[in-house]
Amino acid sequence: MTRLLLLIDIQRDYFPGGRHPLVDPDAAADAAARLLAAFRRTGERVVHVQHVWDAPDAAFFAPSTPGVEFDPRVAPDGEEHVVVKHEPNAFLGTGLEALLRAADADEIVVAGMMSSMCVDATVRAASDLGFSLAVAQDACAAPDLAYDGRTVPGAQVHLAFMAALDGTYARVADVDALVGELAPR
């Protein structure tokens, strides 16, 4: 089986000190780094997605700011593709679909941030386009969300989105299980 790793928006603004820190992003980035290292070892393809909020009043991911940069643990190696997006859905206005179709992977493995926004939007769109998907749930992170005067903790937000994706849009699994499925080359 041929797989491709799609790393979504693991960028500095989501970490402590950034403009929009998530809940436990370091644990997710560490897990994503283990997954990335395994894909690199097996020679499977890797695509990085970078969100750039190209607006003068951007709350985060503003162009030419440190927060838009990839977290060093999962930065592209220079040979891996980078897709820049301006919307939560990584397919909207980008060449991602053509890139994935050209890769002819049997399964797209997704990791990244935010579980509740860009990961969710991209996974659902990819499924609608006919791609087979796995989501590395422990290599994703979400924020606390507020609604109707209540706060939903980020861990619960993450679990709710993984539960909604699993079995309908994707296969949701832990990084260790997904790494165990990769065949060495």
KOLGU-874769 format. One record per residue (C-alpha): y, x, z; residue in one letter. Coordinates in Angstrom, 1 decimal. Layout:
BEGIN
REC   north    east      up  aa
REC       Y       X       Z   a
...
***
This chain:
BEGIN
REC   north    east      up  aa
REC     0.0     0.0     0.0   m
REC     3.5     1.3    -0.9   t
REC     6.3     0.5     1.6   r
REC    10.0     1.0     1.6   l
REC    12.1     1.3     4.7   l
REC    15.4    -0.5     4.7   l
REC    17.7     0.6     7.6   l
REC    20.6    -1.9     8.0   i
REC    24.0    -0.9     9.6   d
REC    22.9     1.5    12.3   i
REC    26.5     2.7    12.6   q
REC    28.6     4.1    15.4   r
REC    30.7     1.0    16.1   d
REC    27.6    -0.7    17.5   y
REC    27.2     2.0    20.2   f
REC    28.9     2.5    23.6   p
REC    32.5     3.6    22.8   g
REC    32.5     1.8    19.5   g
REC    34.5    -1.2    18.6   r
REC    31.5    -3.7    18.8   h
REC    28.8    -2.3    21.1   p
REC    25.5    -4.2    21.1   l
REC    23.0    -4.6    23.9   v
REC    20.8    -1.5    24.2   d
REC    21.5     0.0    20.8   p
REC    20.3     3.4    21.8   d
REC    16.7     2.2    22.3   a
REC    16.8     0.5    18.9   a
REC    18.2     3.6    17.3   a
REC    15.5     5.8    18.9   d
REC    12.8     3.4    17.6   a
REC    14.4     3.4    14.1   a
REC    14.5     7.2    14.2   a
REC    10.7     7.3    14.9   r
REC    10.2     4.9    12.0   l
REC    12.4     6.9     9.7   l
REC    10.6    10.1    10.6   a
REC     7.3     8.5     9.8   a
REC     8.5     7.3     6.4   f
REC     9.8    10.7     5.6   r
REC     6.5    12.4     6.6   r
REC     4.5    10.0     4.4   t
REC     6.9    10.3     1.4   g
REC     7.7     6.6     1.4   e
REC    11.1     5.6     0.1   r
REC    14.1     4.9     2.4   v
REC    17.2     2.9     1.7   v
REC    20.2     2.9     4.1   h
REC    22.7     0.0     4.2   v
REC    26.2     0.7     5.4   q
REC    28.6    -2.1     6.2   h
REC    32.2    -1.4     5.4   v
REC    34.6    -4.1     6.5   w
REC    37.3    -3.5     3.9   d
REC    40.1    -5.6     5.4   a
REC    43.4    -4.4     7.0   p
REC    42.5    -6.3    10.2   d
REC    38.8    -5.2    10.4   a
REC    37.6    -5.7    14.0   a
REC    35.0    -2.9    13.4   f
REC    33.4    -0.8    10.5   f
REC    36.9    -0.2     9.2   a
REC    37.0     2.3     6.3   p
REC    37.6     6.0     7.2   s
REC    37.0     5.4    10.9   t
REC    34.3     7.2    13.0   p
REC    32.7     3.8    13.7   g
REC    31.7     3.2    10.1   v
REC    29.6     6.4    10.1   e
REC    25.8     6.2    10.5   f
REC    24.3     7.1    13.9   d
REC    23.2    10.7    13.5   p
REC    19.6     9.8    14.5   r
REC    19.1     7.8    11.3   v
REC    21.6     9.3     9.0   a
REC    20.6     9.6     5.3   p
REC    19.1    13.0     4.3   d
REC    21.1    13.3     1.1   g
REC    18.3    12.2    -1.2   e
REC    17.9     8.7     0.3   e
REC    19.8     5.8    -1.3   h
REC    22.8     4.4     0.5   v
REC    23.9     0.8    -0.3   v
REC    27.5    -0.1     0.8   v
REC    28.0    -3.7     1.6   k
REC    31.0    -5.9     2.7   h
REC    29.1    -9.0     3.7   e
REC    26.3    -9.7     6.3   p
REC    23.7   -10.3     3.5   n
REC    23.0    -6.8     2.0   a
REC    22.2    -8.4    -1.3   f
REC    25.6   -10.0    -1.8   l
REC    27.7    -8.0    -4.2   g
REC    25.5    -4.9    -4.1   t
REC    22.8    -3.4    -6.3   g
REC    20.2    -3.7    -3.5   l
REC    17.9    -6.2    -5.3   e
REC    17.7    -4.0    -8.4   a
REC    17.0    -0.9    -6.3   l
REC    14.2    -2.7    -4.4   l
REC    12.6    -4.1    -7.6   r
REC    12.7    -0.6    -9.2   a
REC    11.0     0.8    -6.1   a
REC     8.1    -1.6    -6.7   d
REC     7.1    -1.5    -3.0   a
REC     4.4    -3.9    -1.7   d
REC     6.4    -4.4     1.5   e
REC     9.9    -3.8     2.7   i
REC    10.1    -2.7     6.3   v
REC    13.4    -3.6     7.9   v
REC    15.2    -2.2    11.0   a
REC    18.8    -2.3    12.0   g
REC    21.7    -4.1    13.5   m
REC    22.6    -6.9    14.3   m
REC    19.4    -8.9    14.7   s
REC    21.5   -12.1    14.8   s
REC    23.6   -11.4    11.7   m
REC    23.0    -8.7     9.1   c
REC    19.3    -8.2     9.7   v
REC    18.7   -12.0     9.8   d
REC    20.8   -12.6     6.7   a
REC    19.3    -9.8     4.7   t
REC    15.7   -10.6     5.6   v
REC    16.1   -14.3     4.7   r
REC    17.7   -13.4     1.4   a
REC    15.0   -10.9     0.6   a
REC    12.3   -13.4     1.4   s
REC    14.0   -16.0    -0.8   d
REC    14.0   -13.4    -3.6   l
REC    10.2   -13.0    -3.2   g
REC     9.9    -9.7    -1.3   f
REC     7.2    -9.2     1.3   s
REC     8.8    -8.1     4.6   l
REC     8.1    -6.6     7.9   a
REC    10.7    -6.4    10.6   v
REC    10.5    -3.6    13.2   a
REC    11.7    -5.7    16.1   q
REC    12.1    -2.8    18.6   d
REC    14.3    -1.0    16.0   a
REC    16.8    -3.8    16.0   c
REC    19.6    -4.8    18.4   a
REC    21.8    -7.8    19.0   a
REC    25.0    -8.6    21.0   p
REC    25.6   -11.0    23.8   d
REC    26.8   -14.2    22.2   l
REC    29.0   -16.9    23.6   a
REC    28.8   -20.6    22.7   y
REC    30.1   -23.8    24.3   d
REC    31.3   -21.9    27.4   g
REC    27.9   -20.2    27.9   r
REC    26.8   -16.6    27.3   t
REC    23.5   -15.9    25.7   v
REC    22.3   -12.4    26.7   p
REC    21.7   -10.0    23.8   g
REC    18.0    -9.6    24.6   a
REC    17.5   -13.4    24.3   q
REC    19.6   -13.5    21.1   v
REC    17.3   -10.8    19.7   h
REC    14.1   -12.5    20.7   l
REC    15.3   -15.9    19.3   a
REC    16.0   -14.3    15.9   f
REC    12.8   -12.4    15.8   m
REC    10.8   -15.6    16.7   a
REC    12.6   -17.5    13.9   a
REC    11.8   -14.8    11.3   l
REC     8.2   -14.1    12.3   d
REC     5.7   -15.8    10.1   g
REC     8.2   -17.7     8.0   t
REC    10.4   -15.0     6.5   y
REC     8.7   -11.8     7.6   a
REC     6.0   -10.2     9.7   r
REC     7.6    -9.0    12.9   v
REC     6.0    -6.0    14.6   a
REC     6.7    -3.0    16.8   d
REC     7.6     0.4    15.4   v
REC     4.3     1.9    16.7   d
REC     2.2    -0.6    14.9   a
REC     4.1    -0.2    11.7   l
REC     3.9     3.6    11.9   v
REC     0.2     3.3    12.5   g
REC    -0.1     1.5     9.1   e
REC     1.5     4.2     7.1   l
REC    -0.9     6.4     5.2   a
REC    -0.2    10.2     5.2   p
REC     0.3    11.8     1.8   r
***
